[in-house]
Amino acid sequence: MKSPRCFKAVFLVFGLFGTSALVACGQSAETKSVCQLSTRWNQASADVAVVLQGLGTLPAGQIRDTMLEVVANLQAFNDVAPREIKDDVELLLNTYGALSDALEAIDWDGSAAGRDAAVISTGVRLASNEIQDAQTNFAKYISDNCSLEIENAVNQFPNVGSTLPDPIIVGDSETNLDASADNEESVARAFGYVVVERFGLAITDDQASCVGTALLGATSGDSSIVDLTYWQLLQEIFDSCKVEIDVKTALENE
């Protein structure tokens, strides 16, 4: 039940603002808009989880439709997002948008994604702590305000082998939505193993941490430059971390 003060406020301004005055005593207009979009996002997030997990085997049409839907969803959220999640939504829009653009540039051919610098670069960013935090904050806001649990709260790409932390699934029993549960060093090491794994070379924990830390640091800068120079950047990182891989030769032999 609304308090007497709230009823009085509605009565005094109703003639000027009509039904919009009712929103001020309950959900904000921005939150209401987010909640109206949340069911659609729940489905889009579940669909993109499927695409990211099976990118190399799925048809181009499914990849295209899913990525465009995700970006369209985030654009809609970005138009109405309240201050609490505005930065998170913008970050997700930029990252998923960059991944969508990179996949479009290879004609949505998932089998070619593992050889494309822009796809891999944006994929690394998507799996970073920063993006996982943004996805978690976004899902938590929906859970707290819209009575809806996002089934795939955190999506990652690439998720190769067992070295990368598993995505966090938000459920009724979820009490801690911190996507940064792993410390920074273990996450960096996981990225290092994932990046080197595609070249089929065994490395030490120290080398993996070196590669992962350097790559995460590089991808926090100008993403467009990183996307264009990813293979060169990777070679420089391998050299500095004493990982004996010739990136150019390895790509030519694929």
ABEGO torsion letter per residue (X at the ends): XBBAAAAAAAAAAAAAAEAAAAAAABBBAAAAAAAAAAAAAAAAAAAAAAAAAAAAABBAAAAAAAAAAAAAAAAAAAAABBAAAAAAAAAAAAAAAAAAAAAAAAGGBAAAAAABAAAAAAAAAAABAAAAAAAAAAAAAAAAAAGBBBABABBBOBBBEAABBBBBBBBAABABABAAABBAAAAAAAAAAAAAAAAGBBBBAAAAAAAAAAAAAAAABBAAAAAAAAAAAAAAAAAAAGBBBBAAAAAAAX
